[in-house]
Amino acid sequence: MPREIIDLDEADRIHEQLGKLVEFHIPEVVVAFTSGSLPFGAAVRGDSDIDVNVILPAGTKPDDALFDRLSGFIDDYRNLHHQHGMRLDCRYPGEYFTIDQAHDAAKGRGIPVINGRPALPRELGDSYWNSSEDTWYLAWMGAVAFSRHVAGNRDVLAELRRRGWATIVTLCLRDLSGRDFDAEDVMARILDKDHPNGGFGVHPGYRRFAELEVPHCRQALADLSTRGLLARQEEDSFFVEDDELLRWATDLAARHQVGFHAASLLTVTSSLRLAI
């Protein structure tokens, strides 16, 4: 039998219910959003989970009061999965990080820098995501860029999305250098599951991804053109300025050394895994 895809109306109800749960249990939330299969029309009943990301204020401390609120949220979050026949990911029952960490992620803190050059990892299995703190920032970069708002400040999410998209498109430019390209070429690179350097967490089965995200891709191309990394050939066609791309890579490598200042991980996620 074909797998049942959760339709758009039900996905809307899930997002509405989820937003109310966040606002009730975590009233200090800066912004919360979903990522993964649900917002892009690819969630499978009985198999997919609800990928929620909760952004907390800068300076949030992992004290008992916070854990009590998050634990209460996760109890209802679990019930929301059961209500809609979805499968809770017990190892990662949501992502919980601070706004300063979110900004660092959008700027590229989690991008591996090898010999002074950014390089997305070749393997993205479970062992990779548990290998270092920086891998969490890489996951958050894709999450903030490819997201749907559920609670909190929409303007904050819009800013994070715009910055995250610009970083992701910049990472694609090495593969697009030497020829004219447009937004559709960038989208194809992001969705190329067989590319040796994937790293974006998007699957070709995300049926609504291109429809919903191509405007953000076009905005990122315009932003990068304004910043000088791209030369506009025609209205919707671009060419990579290789010297500026090299400068960006050099600056990112320098920021990895001295330029990221967000506090260490709250260890919220790892602690909550023990509580499930």
N, C-alpha and C positions, 0 to 999 in steps of 0.2 A: 504494500500500500504506500502511496506517496505520503511524505511527511507533511503534517499540517502546519502551514505558515500562519502566524498570528497576523490578522488583518489590521488595516490602518486604524479602523474605529476602535478596536480593542487596544491597540498600541497607544492611542490617545488616552483611553481610560486609565491604562497602567501609568502613563506619565503623570496624569492628574492626581491619581491616588498616591503615587510616590512623592510628588511634590508636597502634598498635605502631610505625609509622614515625616518628611524632612523638617518642615516648618514646625511641627508639633514637638518633635523630640530634640531638634538641634536649632533652636530659635536664633542662635548667634551666627548661623551659616552665612557666609559671604555670597556664595552661589553654589548651586548643585545642578548636575546635568547627567544625562546618560551618554554612553558611547557604545560601540560594539554593534551587534546585529539588530537590536530592537528599533533604534531610530531609523534604520535604513531598510526596513521591510524584509528582514531575513531571519527573524527569530522563529525558531521551530518549537512548537509545543512539546513538552516532555524532554527537551534536549537543551535549549538555550536558557541562559540566565539573564537577569536584568543588571547591566553593568552601570552601577551608580557611582558617581564621583562627587564627594562632598568637600568643598573648599572652606576651610576654617580661617578665622582671623589670624593675622601675623602675631606671633608670640604666644599662641595657644599652648598650654601646658598639658601633658598627658597625666592629669590627676584623676582621682577617683570619681569626681563629679562628671568629668568628661566621659569616662568609660561607662558610667551608669547611663548617661544619655545615649551614647552610641549603642550600648547593649540593648536598651529598650527599643531603639530604632531598628536594630537588626532582628529582634524578635518579630516586629511587625513586617519588616522587609521579607523575612522568611515566609510569613503567612501570605503576603502578596504573591509570592511565587506559587504557593500552593493553590491560591484562589484561581490563578490563571493557568495552572498546569505547567508551570515552568520549573526548571531545575536549578536550585540554589547552588552556587559555587561555594562550598563550605570552606575551602582554603582561602579564598579571597572574597569575603562577603562585603564587597564594596571597597572603594578607595577613599581614604581620608587624609588630606594634606592641607597645608596652609597656603594662603594667597601668595606669600613671598616664594614659596616653593613652586607654585603654579607659574609665576612669572619667570622664574629661572628655567623651568621646563620648557616654556614656550620659546625662550631665547636659545635653547640648545644645550642646556647643562648635561643632559644625558647622552649626547652624541659622542660615541667613541672617537678620540683623536689619536691617530697612530702616525708616528713620525711627523707630527705637526699638521696632519691633514685629517679632516673629518671622514669617517668611514662607517657606514652602517654595518651592523653585525651580519654574518652569514647565517648563523643559526639562531632561531628564536624559540627554542623549546623551553620547557619548565626550568631546566638547569641554568639556562642563560639568565632568566629573570631573577633568579636567586643568587646570582654571582656577585653583585655589588650594589651599593646604594645608588650609583648612577643609573643602573638599569631601570629603576623606578621612574626617574626623571624622563627617560626615553619613552616609557609607556605613557606617562602623563602628557608628554608633548602631543602624541597622536590623539589622546583622549580629549584634550582641550580644543584641538583643531576640529576634530570630527565628532560633533556633540549636538545634543538637544537640551535646551534649558528645561529644568523642572521646578526650581525654587531659587529665591535670592535675586541678586542684582543682575538684570539682563545686560546692562552696559559693561559690567566687569567681564562677563563671559564673551561679549562681542569683542572686547579688547584682547582677551586671551586668544580667542579664535583667530583674529587677524594676525597677531604676532606668530602664533603657532603655524598657521598656514604659510606665512612668509618664510619661516625657517624650513619647513618641509619642502617647499618649492625650491629653495636655494640648494637643498641637498640633492635635488633631481638635476641640477644644472650641468653637472659634469657629464651626465649621459646625454644631454641635449646640446652640448657645446658643438660649434662648428657648422650649425645649420639653423635655418629659421624654424620656429616652432610656435605652437599656440596652446591654449588651455587644454584642448583635447589630447595633445601629446603629453602634457604633464599628467593628466588624469590617467592615461594609459600606463605611464611609468609607475604611478602610485598603485595601480591595480594589478601590476605584473607580478603574480605570485611566484613565477619561476625566475625572477631576477635574482642573481647571486647575492645582492645586497638589498634585501627587502626592508624590514624594519618599521613599516608604517602601521601594521596591524589591521589592514583593510583586506577584505576578501572579495573576489569577483562576484560571489553570491550576494553581496550587499546590493540588492536590486535597485534601490533608490539613491545610491551613493552619488552617482554622477549627476542626477537630476537636482539633488539638494545641495551638492557641494561645489558644482562648477562655478556658481557666482563668487564663492569665496576664493576659488583658484584664480579667477580673473582679477579679483581685487588684489591678491598677492602679487600677480604679475605686474599690475599697475604700480603697486608699492615698490617693488624691486626695480622697476624702470625709473621711478622717481629717485631712488637711492643710488642709481648709477650702475647696478649689477646687470641690468638688461638694457639693450638698445631696442627701441620700437621700430620695426621695419615697416609694418603697415598698421592699420587700426588695431588688429587683434593678433599680430605676428611679432615675434621678438627674436633677438639674437643675444647670446651671452657675451658680456664684456669680461674676457678671461682674466685680465689684470685685477679687476674689481672682485671677481670671485676668489682669486688667490688672496686678496687683502682680507676678505671676509673670513676665509679659512684661518689665516694667520691671527686675526683678532679673536676668533673663537678659541683657538689653542691658547692664546694669552689669557682669556677669561677663565679657562679651565685651571690656570695656575693661580690667578689672583682675583678674578672678577666676580665670582659668585659668592653671595654672602648669606643666603638663606640658612636658617638653623638646620641642624641635623634632623633626620626623620623623627617623627613623633613615636615611631614604633607602634602606632595604633593598629595598623593592619596585622602585623605579626602577632601582637598580643591578642587581637580578636580571633585570630585563627585558633588559638588555644581554647577559646570560650565556646566555640560552635559545637 
